[in-house]
């Protein structure tokens, strides 16, 4: 397809940290996507949790299925806006590579363990994974991805972390957090596609698990409106078909809303190129009514799913596992592989890197091996 003038063009990429000759059949962003798909960290996403821990059911979302859903939504929107689908896909597939086992419970606990050692944040860890921790190539650590993909992966960054990254990479991926500019439209799109995917699949998983009743969702305007439309068009529809059809309509409505609102913002600004996009306010957006409805859905999920007593119980157990693993490895680094244990100059960070790379089930096995205590479901 023909890219819009404000899209990210691979031929005008800001390049890689280590120069490489071009591939004969793929552009830089396609090559980034392929490197991500073949990485060890990407394969591990299949056993990293979203809301429900990996052992709680085979049909609940994992970080891998979530990343694929973000990529699908992102590509659909990018195609309509003339943006670079390959870059969107690369960012979407890599954006969660730094997530710990046990979802946000694992991240929050690891951040607490690292509070005196620079902290832990999964976006930074995703960048660290593709820049350093993956070890596949003879000439450098990491995947040596293009600037534009790395920029999209780093969607959040504190000023202190941005200053640290900027010192090591002047004018690099953290610069925008210091000068308050924006990333590419493809990166902005992945941020919003991430939120859309989260909301939709957490409804599905919440109802499937029995923690949310479909009747409770009547208080969520975005859901209830599309449920009523589905039943009006298909009288007598019941069971899971009602849920799936409602979610399908919700997703379509949000996608079309983003396309329309973003297109209107682009027409109003008339950016000539990516540099104009970077200097502008965020351009990939919902319209105001949909933005409010999406926020209301997120509040509902926070109150009724993420804070559900059953979820909180497993969250507490997961936090104990991560905290105890951190303390054990810090005291007995020889229990880790040599590539981590030998990093004595910054052992806490080595421990955090090792734990962050674990899948849910490997973390549980390691915890049982080191403590003799099995997880109690």
C-alpha positions in Angstrom: 0.0 0.0 0.0 1.0 3.6 -0.4 2.1 5.2 2.9 0.8 8.6 3.9 3.3 11.5 4.0 3.1 11.5 7.8 3.7 7.8 8.2 7.1 6.2 9.2 8.9 5.2 6.0 11.5 2.5 6.4 13.7 4.1 3.9 14.0 7.2 6.1 14.5 5.3 9.4 16.9 6.8 11.9 18.6 3.4 11.8 20.0 0.9 14.2 22.6 1.3 17.0 24.9 -1.0 15.1 24.9 -0.4 11.4 24.0 -3.4 9.2 23.6 -3.9 5.5 20.0 -3.9 4.3 18.2 -7.2 3.8 17.6 -8.2 0.2 13.8 -9.0 0.6 12.7 -7.1 3.7 12.7 -3.5 4.8 13.9 -2.5 8.3 10.6 -2.6 10.0 9.7 -6.0 8.6 13.1 -7.2 9.7 12.5 -5.9 13.2 9.2 -7.8 13.4 10.8 -11.0 12.3 13.6 -10.7 14.9 11.0 -10.1 17.6 9.0 -13.2 16.6 12.0 -15.4 16.7 13.3 -14.1 20.0 13.3 -16.1 23.2 11.4 -13.4 25.1 8.6 -13.6 22.6 8.1 -17.3 22.9 7.9 -17.0 26.7 4.9 -14.7 26.4 2.7 -17.7 25.9 3.2 -18.7 29.5 3.0 -15.2 31.0 -0.3 -14.2 32.6 -2.6 -11.3 31.9 -5.2 -11.2 34.7 -5.6 -14.9 35.4 -2.5 -17.0 36.3 -1.3 -19.4 33.7 -2.5 -22.5 35.5 -6.1 -21.3 36.1 -7.3 -22.2 32.6 -6.2 -22.9 29.1 -8.6 -20.5 27.5 -7.7 -17.3 29.3 -5.5 -14.7 27.6 -1.8 -14.7 27.9 0.8 -12.0 27.1 1.2 -13.7 23.7 -2.4 -13.7 22.7 -2.8 -10.2 24.0 0.2 -9.0 21.9 -1.3 -10.7 18.8 -4.7 -9.0 19.4 -3.0 -5.6 19.7 -1.1 -6.3 16.5 -4.3 -7.2 14.7 -6.2 -4.1 15.9 -3.2 -1.9 15.2 -2.7 -3.1 11.6 -6.4 -2.7 10.8 -6.4 1.0 12.0 -3.0 1.6 10.4 -4.2 0.4 7.0 -7.1 2.8 7.1 -4.9 5.8 8.0 -2.1 5.0 5.6 0.4 4.3 8.4 3.1 1.7 8.3 1.5 -1.7 9.2 4.8 -3.5 9.6 6.1 -1.0 12.2 2.8 -1.2 14.1 3.1 -4.9 14.2 6.7 -4.9 15.3 5.9 -2.5 18.2 2.8 -4.4 19.2 4.5 -7.8 19.3 7.4 -6.4 21.4 5.6 -4.0 23.8 5.2 -6.6 26.5 8.5 -8.5 26.2 9.7 -7.1 29.6 6.6 -8.1 31.6 7.3 -10.2 34.6 5.5 -13.5 35.5 2.2 -13.0 37.2 1.3 -9.8 35.4 1.1 -6.5 37.3 1.5 -8.3 40.6 4.9 -9.5 39.6 5.9 -6.1 38.2 4.8 -4.2 41.3 6.6 -6.6 43.6 9.8 -6.6 41.6 9.7 -2.8 41.6 9.4 -2.8 45.4 12.3 -5.2 45.7 14.4 -2.9 43.4 13.5 0.4 45.1 17.0 0.9 46.3 18.6 -0.2 43.1 16.9 1.9 40.4 13.4 0.3 40.5 11.7 -1.8 37.9 9.3 -0.8 35.1 8.1 -3.2 32.5 8.3 -0.7 29.6 11.9 -0.1 30.4 12.5 -3.8 30.7 11.0 -4.4 27.3 13.5 -2.0 25.8 16.2 -3.6 27.9 15.2 -7.0 26.6 15.5 -6.0 22.9 18.6 -3.9 23.5 20.7 -6.1 25.8 19.2 -9.3 27.2 18.5 -11.2 24.0 21.7 -12.8 23.0 21.4 -14.2 19.5 24.0 -12.4 17.3 27.8 -12.6 17.2 28.6 -8.9 17.0 26.3 -7.3 19.6 23.8 -8.0 22.5 20.2 -7.5 21.9 18.2 -7.6 18.6 19.6 -4.3 17.2 16.2 -3.0 16.3 15.5 0.2 14.4 15.1 3.5 16.3 11.4 3.7 15.4 10.5 0.2 16.8 12.5 0.9 20.0 10.8 4.3 20.4 7.4 2.6 20.2 8.4 0.0 22.8 9.3 2.7 25.3 5.9 4.2 25.8 6.3 5.4 29.4 9.4 6.7 31.1 10.1 8.8 34.2 12.3 11.9 33.8 15.0 10.2 35.9 15.0 7.2 33.7 14.9 9.3 30.5 17.9 11.3 31.7 19.8 8.1 32.3 19.0 6.7 28.9 19.7 10.0 27.2 23.2 10.1 28.8 24.0 6.7 27.3 22.2 7.4 24.0 22.1 11.2 23.3 19.2 12.2 21.1 17.9 8.6 21.3 14.6 7.0 22.2 14.2 8.7 25.6 14.8 12.3 24.3 11.1 12.9 23.7 10.3 12.5 27.4 12.7 15.4 28.1 11.6 17.7 25.4 7.9 16.8 25.5 7.6 15.7 21.9 5.6 12.8 20.6 6.6 9.5 19.1 5.5 8.4 15.6 1.8 7.9 14.7 2.5 4.1 14.6 3.7 4.2 18.2 0.8 6.3 19.3 -1.5 3.9 17.6 -0.1 0.9 19.4 -0.7 2.6 22.8 -4.4 3.0 22.0 -4.7 -0.5 20.4 -3.2 -1.9 23.6 -6.0 -0.3 25.7 -8.7 -1.4 23.3 -7.5 -5.0 23.4 -7.2 -5.0 27.2 -10.7 -3.9 27.8 -12.3 -6.3 25.3 -10.5 -9.4 26.3 -10.7 -8.7 30.0 -14.5 -8.6 29.7 -14.4 -12.0 27.9 -12.0 -13.6 30.4 -13.9 -12.0 33.3 -17.3 -13.5 32.2 -15.7 -16.8 31.2 -14.1 -17.1 34.7 -17.4 -16.4 36.4 -16.0 -13.4 38.3 -18.1 -11.0 36.3 -21.8 -11.7 35.4 -23.0 -10.4 32.1 -25.8 -8.7 34.0 -23.3 -6.5 35.9 -22.1 -5.1 32.6 -25.5 -3.4 32.0 -24.0 -0.5 34.0 -21.3 0.0 31.3 -22.9 2.1 28.5 -20.4 0.9 25.9 -21.2 -2.7 26.5 -24.9 -2.4 27.1 -25.6 -0.4 24.0 -24.0 -3.0 21.8 -25.6 -5.9 23.6 -29.0 -4.4 23.0 -28.2 -3.8 19.3 -27.0 -7.4 19.0 -30.2 -8.7 20.6 -32.4 -6.4 18.4 -30.8 -7.8 15.3 -30.6 -11.4 16.5 -33.7 -12.0 18.8 -33.3 -15.1 21.0 -29.5 -15.0 20.9 -28.2 -16.3 24.2 -25.2 -17.7 26.0 -21.7 -17.0 24.8 -22.9 -15.8 21.4 -24.4 -12.7 23.1 -21.1 -12.0 24.8 -19.0 -12.5 21.7 -21.2 -10.5 19.4 -21.3 -7.6 21.9 -17.5 -7.6 22.2 -17.2 -7.8 18.4 -19.4 -4.8 18.0 -17.6 -2.9 20.7 -14.3 -3.5 19.1 -15.5 -2.4 15.7 -17.1 0.8 17.2 -13.8 1.7 18.9 -11.7 1.0 15.9 -13.9 3.1 13.6 -14.0 5.9 16.2 -10.2 6.0 16.4 -10.0 6.1 12.6 -12.5 9.0 12.3 -11.1 11.0 15.2 -7.5 10.6 14.1 -8.3 11.3 10.5 -10.0 14.6 11.6 -7.0 15.5 13.7 -4.7 14.9 10.8 -6.8 17.0 8.4 -6.8 19.8 10.9 -3.1 19.8 11.5 -2.0 18.8 7.9 1.4 17.4 9.0 3.9 17.3 6.2 6.0 14.4 7.6 6.9 12.5 10.7 8.8 15.5 12.2 5.6 17.5 12.1 3.8 14.7 14.0 6.5 14.6 16.6 6.1 18.4 17.3 2.3 18.2 17.5 0.1 17.1 20.4 -0.9 13.4 20.4 -2.9 12.8 17.2 -4.1 9.2 17.5 -7.2 9.4 19.7 -10.8 8.5 20.5 -13.5 11.1 19.9 -14.6 12.6 23.2 -17.8 10.5 23.7 -15.9 7.2 23.1 -13.0 8.3 25.3 -15.4 8.8 28.2 -17.1 5.4 27.5 -13.7 3.6 27.3 -12.6 5.2 30.6 -15.9 4.1 32.3 -15.3 0.5 31.1 -11.8 0.6 32.5 -13.1 1.8 35.9 -15.7 -1.0 35.9 -13.0 -3.6 35.2 -10.8 -2.2 37.9 -13.5 -2.3 40.5 -15.1 -5.6 39.6 -12.4 -7.8 38.1 -8.9 -6.6 39.0 -10.0 -6.0 42.6 -12.1 -9.2 42.8 -11.3 -11.1 46.0 -10.3 -14.2 44.0 -8.0 -12.3 41.8 -6.5 -10.5 44.9 -5.9 -13.8 46.6 -3.8 -15.2 43.7 -2.2 -11.8 43.4 -1.0 -12.0 47.0 0.4 -15.4 46.5 2.2 -14.3 43.3 3.7 -11.4 45.1 5.1 -13.7 47.8 6.7 -15.9 45.1 8.4 -13.0 43.4 9.6 -11.4 46.7 11.0 -14.7 48.0 12.7 -15.6 44.8 14.4 -12.2 44.7 15.7 -12.6 48.3 16.8 -16.1 47.6 18.8 -15.3 44.5 20.3 -12.3 46.1 21.6 -14.5 48.9 22.5 -17.4 46.7 23.3 -16.2 43.2 24.7 -19.5 42.3 21.2 -20.8 42.0 20.8 -18.7 38.8 22.5 -19.5 35.5 26.1 -18.3 35.3 25.2 -15.5 32.8 23.2 -13.9 35.6 25.1 -15.1 38.7 28.4 -13.8 37.3 27.1 -10.2 37.2 28.2 -9.5 40.8 28.9 -5.8 40.1 25.1 -5.2 39.9 23.6 -8.3 41.3 20.2 -6.9 42.2 19.7 -5.9 38.5 20.9 -9.3 37.4 18.3 -11.0 39.7 15.6 -8.7 38.4 16.5 -9.5 34.8 16.4 -13.2 35.6 13.0 -13.1 37.4 11.5 -10.8 34.8 12.3 -13.3 32.1 10.5 -16.2 33.8 7.2 -17.6 32.8 4.5 -18.1 35.5 5.1 -21.8 35.6 8.9 -21.6 35.7 8.7 -19.1 38.6 6.5 -21.5 40.5 8.8 -24.4 39.8 11.8 -22.4 40.9 10.1 -21.3 44.0 9.1 -24.8 45.0 12.6 -26.0 44.2 14.2 -23.4 46.5 11.7 -23.3 49.3 10.1 -26.8 49.2 6.7 -25.2 49.2 4.2 -25.8 46.4 1.7 -23.3 45.2 -1.7 -23.7 46.8 -4.4 -23.0 44.3 
